[in-house]
């Protein structure tokens, strides 16, 4: 099984439980590990035989920037479900980070990581 990674995609979005998060928005970061068989693409060197990561990025961008969720878990699950509509994918790992978290202390970010497989 081969893996293609899209690392640290950055978006401005309006997810969160707090009213100010939903009103003013904040940065979100997303990583994807996409598991598929790249044998054909590695032999033909043809884009039509490869996973189109421009399309994957566009789908993630649309979800993160145009939909709204209270929980990172829901956002990550929605991304995974959408990405797995591509039947060529066997599994996906989605990591969603929220650098600005309303906590009474300092931290770099909060992150959820989920793994989903084709049914």
Order of alpha helices (4+ residues) and beta strands (2+ residues): beta-alpha-beta-alpha-alpha-alpha-beta-beta
